[in-house]
Amino acid sequence: MTHTLIAFAGARRLAEGDTASVAVAIRQAQDSGEAASIFVFERDSSRPVDLDLRGTPAEIRTRYIAIDPPRGPGRPKLGVVAREVTLLPRHWDWLAAQPGGASVALRKLVDEARHASEEKDRIRDAREATFRFMSAMAGDAPHYEEAIRALFAGDREKFGALIEAWPQDVREHVHKLAEAGF
């Protein structure tokens, strides 16, 4: 699975892109004497990422190209996974009576539930990603706690005003992450 990463050297955005490109950019920055601590995140989820920066830039690129292969033409794999589901007998009876059987009925039910909560899930995911990034990169920034409260309260204007004094690259990424949360 290909992830878009974003790396910061202190509060400055250092690199953004696929794993191989970001890893090489970090290595080159370190080789050039970058002294700031470097933080790497999955761009959209803000989950922290550890990268193996051993070897030359060419070796690093080769290592991560193998992990994030480019997508080729053709139909993607569906990724069907078999897992155990525990239900009461009446549930199994109802599922067995559905057109297409239990698997089709369960997929339809899950898709309906996902669609029904899509907006809430989008907002929650955006707020959680923003919170993760803010906690890592701005935990000691002015008005941090008030900004977190404004984020989860859905107060876009107050949130924007509270983070205005933060370093530009951090502030810009926080705005991108938070946009879907309002």
FITIMAR-742802 format. One record per residue (C-alpha): z negated, x negated, y negated; chain; residue number from 0. Coordinates in Angstrom, 3 decimals. Layout:
N
((Z,X,Y),'A',NUM)
...
***
This chain:
182
((0.000,0.000,0.000),'A',0)
((0.962,-1.408,-3.394),'A',1)
((-1.656,-1.333,-6.129),'A',2)
((-1.162,-1.964,-9.795),'A',3)
((-3.900,-4.281,-10.943),'A',4)
((-5.227,-5.171,-14.364),'A',5)
((-7.101,-8.394,-15.104),'A',6)
((-9.300,-9.236,-18.061),'A',7)
((-10.455,-12.647,-19.231),'A',8)
((-13.619,-11.612,-20.984),'A',9)
((-12.546,-8.672,-23.156),'A',10)
((-8.890,-9.786,-23.356),'A',11)
((-6.270,-8.257,-21.078),'A',12)
((-4.870,-11.190,-19.127),'A',13)
((-2.356,-9.558,-16.787),'A',14)
((-1.209,-6.230,-15.408),'A',15)
((1.111,-5.547,-12.505),'A',16)
((1.443,-5.965,-8.756),'A',17)
((-1.101,-8.003,-6.813),'A',18)
((1.047,-11.127,-6.500),'A',19)
((1.911,-11.272,-10.220),'A',20)
((-1.683,-10.723,-11.342),'A',21)
((-3.058,-13.304,-8.895),'A',22)
((-0.551,-15.921,-10.068),'A',23)
((-1.278,-15.144,-13.735),'A',24)
((-5.011,-15.594,-13.142),'A',25)
((-4.469,-18.877,-11.308),'A',26)
((-2.247,-20.161,-14.122),'A',27)
((-4.831,-19.138,-16.716),'A',28)
((-7.558,-20.937,-14.792),'A',29)
((-5.357,-24.027,-14.419),'A',30)
((-4.781,-23.939,-18.198),'A',31)
((-8.522,-24.016,-18.832),'A',32)
((-9.398,-20.332,-19.229),'A',33)
((-13.164,-20.361,-19.651),'A',34)
((-13.903,-16.636,-19.833),'A',35)
((-15.029,-14.726,-16.772),'A',36)
((-12.105,-12.941,-15.151),'A',37)
((-12.427,-9.373,-13.924),'A',38)
((-9.761,-7.658,-11.822),'A',39)
((-9.492,-3.907,-11.241),'A',40)
((-7.148,-1.448,-9.634),'A',41)
((-5.586,-0.162,-12.839),'A',42)
((-5.933,3.577,-12.223),'A',43)
((-9.155,3.821,-10.207),'A',44)
((-11.039,0.903,-11.841),'A',45)
((-12.216,-0.267,-8.447),'A',46)
((-12.967,-4.006,-8.595),'A',47)
((-10.620,-6.310,-6.696),'A',48)
((-11.313,-9.755,-5.285),'A',49)
((-8.308,-12.050,-5.057),'A',50)
((-7.830,-15.204,-3.020),'A',51)
((-6.562,-17.756,-5.552),'A',52)
((-6.449,-20.757,-3.222),'A',53)
((-3.286,-22.830,-3.135),'A',54)
((-0.349,-23.205,-5.467),'A',55)
((1.079,-20.278,-7.430),'A',56)
((3.941,-20.145,-4.889),'A',57)
((1.451,-19.944,-1.990),'A',58)
((-0.544,-17.244,-3.780),'A',59)
((2.621,-15.232,-4.458),'A',60)
((3.690,-15.532,-0.814),'A',61)
((0.248,-14.427,0.384),'A',62)
((0.249,-11.288,-1.771),'A',63)
((3.913,-10.379,-1.393),'A',64)
((3.129,-10.023,2.329),'A',65)
((0.301,-7.605,1.468),'A',66)
((2.267,-5.597,-1.107),'A',67)
((5.793,-5.523,0.319),'A',68)
((8.404,-3.912,-1.903),'A',69)
((9.435,-0.426,-0.842),'A',70)
((12.822,-0.219,0.715),'A',71)
((15.211,2.669,1.077),'A',72)
((14.569,5.376,3.588),'A',73)
((12.019,8.003,4.356),'A',74)
((8.365,6.993,3.928),'A',75)
((6.021,7.296,6.895),'A',76)
((4.005,10.514,6.737),'A',77)
((0.782,8.889,7.890),'A',78)
((-0.377,11.688,10.192),'A',79)
((-3.827,10.833,11.526),'A',80)
((-5.607,12.499,14.451),'A',81)
((-9.343,13.006,13.957),'A',82)
((-12.016,15.162,15.472),'A',83)
((-12.884,18.476,13.851),'A',84)
((-15.959,20.426,14.936),'A',85)
((-15.747,24.187,14.521),'A',86)
((-17.435,27.244,15.955),'A',87)
((-15.621,29.132,18.731),'A',88)
((-14.670,31.985,16.381),'A',89)
((-12.976,29.458,14.084),'A',90)
((-10.996,27.974,16.968),'A',91)
((-10.001,31.490,18.068),'A',92)
((-8.720,32.330,14.594),'A',93)
((-6.859,29.012,14.290),'A',94)
((-5.230,29.453,17.705),'A',95)
((-3.890,32.846,16.638),'A',96)
((-2.178,31.441,13.526),'A',97)
((1.570,30.806,13.491),'A',98)
((2.169,27.136,14.280),'A',99)
((-1.272,26.648,15.796),'A',100)
((-4.456,25.028,14.584),'A',101)
((-2.921,21.935,12.981),'A',102)
((-0.468,23.889,10.824),'A',103)
((-3.149,26.390,9.786),'A',104)
((-5.600,23.617,8.879),'A',105)
((-2.978,21.750,6.833),'A',106)
((-2.167,24.961,4.934),'A',107)
((-5.841,25.664,4.256),'A',108)
((-6.452,22.109,3.033),'A',109)
((-3.367,22.217,0.798),'A',110)
((-4.481,25.550,-0.703),'A',111)
((-7.967,24.169,-1.386),'A',112)
((-6.536,20.977,-2.898),'A',113)
((-4.224,22.985,-5.148),'A',114)
((-7.054,25.297,-6.238),'A',115)
((-9.243,22.372,-7.341),'A',116)
((-6.462,20.078,-8.592),'A',117)
((-7.406,20.240,-12.287),'A',118)
((-11.136,19.712,-11.650),'A',119)
((-10.378,16.820,-9.294),'A',120)
((-8.045,15.174,-11.832),'A',121)
((-10.685,15.378,-14.568),'A',122)
((-13.467,14.132,-12.257),'A',123)
((-11.362,11.228,-10.961),'A',124)
((-10.383,10.166,-14.488),'A',125)
((-13.960,10.284,-15.718),'A',126)
((-15.242,8.331,-12.717),'A',127)
((-12.557,5.647,-13.142),'A',128)
((-13.356,5.395,-16.850),'A',129)
((-17.073,5.155,-16.108),'A',130)
((-16.529,2.380,-13.525),'A',131)
((-14.441,0.356,-15.959),'A',132)
((-16.799,0.934,-18.883),'A',133)
((-19.810,-0.050,-16.789),'A',134)
((-18.194,-3.341,-15.820),'A',135)
((-16.556,-4.246,-19.115),'A',136)
((-18.537,-2.528,-21.869),'A',137)
((-22.064,-2.029,-20.556),'A',138)
((-23.465,-4.021,-23.471),'A',139)
((-21.033,-2.683,-26.093),'A',140)
((-22.325,-0.686,-29.059),'A',141)
((-22.813,3.030,-28.338),'A',142)
((-22.085,2.551,-24.626),'A',143)
((-24.573,5.165,-23.394),'A',144)
((-23.554,7.704,-26.023),'A',145)
((-19.892,7.130,-25.120),'A',146)
((-20.662,7.804,-21.439),'A',147)
((-22.383,11.057,-22.398),'A',148)
((-19.421,12.089,-24.575),'A',149)
((-16.996,11.248,-21.760),'A',150)
((-18.773,13.439,-19.220),'A',151)
((-19.293,16.180,-21.821),'A',152)
((-15.558,16.221,-22.460),'A',153)
((-15.955,15.451,-26.182),'A',154)
((-12.760,13.478,-26.907),'A',155)
((-13.325,13.018,-30.652),'A',156)
((-16.886,11.782,-30.334),'A',157)
((-15.894,9.510,-27.439),'A',158)
((-13.084,7.956,-29.472),'A',159)
((-15.344,7.392,-32.463),'A',160)
((-18.054,5.773,-30.341),'A',161)
((-15.749,3.198,-28.741),'A',162)
((-13.817,2.372,-31.915),'A',163)
((-15.712,-0.909,-32.481),'A',164)
((-15.108,-2.183,-28.937),'A',165)
((-12.696,-5.071,-28.302),'A',166)
((-9.112,-3.847,-28.645),'A',167)
((-7.869,-4.486,-25.081),'A',168)
((-10.962,-2.926,-23.513),'A',169)
((-10.806,0.049,-25.882),'A',170)
((-7.097,0.623,-25.196),'A',171)
((-7.606,0.586,-21.433),'A',172)
((-10.624,2.901,-21.709),'A',173)
((-8.480,5.345,-23.705),'A',174)
((-5.736,5.244,-21.038),'A',175)
((-8.217,5.874,-18.254),'A',176)
((-10.068,8.621,-20.108),'A',177)
((-6.985,10.556,-21.247),'A',178)
((-6.783,12.633,-18.063),'A',179)
((-10.533,13.313,-18.268),'A',180)
((-10.371,15.453,-21.364),'A',181)
***
